[in-house]
Amino acid sequence: QAEGVVIESHLDSRRGAVATILVSGGVFRVNDWAVAGAEAMRIKDIQNFLGRAVNSVGSSEPAVMLGWSSPPVLGEVVRLAKSREEAEALAQDQAKLGKPEIFLKESGPGKNKAKILNLIIKADVSSSLEAIDMVLKTIKTEEVGYVVVDFGLGEISEGDIKKAVITRAYVVSLHVSISGAVQQLAERSNVAVGVFEVIYELVENIKKKMSDLLDPEVNKIVLGKLKVLAIFKKEGK
């Protein structure tokens, strides 16, 4: 029984959903049916670590597999199925168990806070999303928090901007760009967008957006006092 684990996944503009699998046992072949979490897929293409197309991949070998409807979650176990029916049955069983989630609302500091920053996060690969989730969890504050209303892989899309309008969210991305047309849509819709190549800059920017939600503190400094002894009024006003 062939089995492997997802060590990387992303959304490619040309090839669609792509996942890198490390095979732990058995052999996967092109046109085989496989199951990863709640998804049953037929392997359309396999590429070895050199990027060359191969018909099969065996134990202890890393390989890129195509044929997914969406990028599988990192750490997900990929199992071989004998038929489409068996693959779909396994996928349904996995769906009942649920799948690992990131950006859980109760994990962020947004719970029970008066001020909340809504976020939509896009990244190039699943590991980038996991890294952002881990770093955001280190933000500790009493007065303001964040909630990730949506996240995904690939470039910022029109759908992201439209969702940001509804949720009043700040759209940020890591290692992915935004097209000119989508940028113009964001500007017309008054949606703030941040595109970053370094995760530290992304998180620092989110911290700044959170601090902007806080009410300003007014500090009064007395410089002195004056007393009006007389007022000299000119003619007219």
Disulfide bonds with the S-S distance in Angstrom:
none
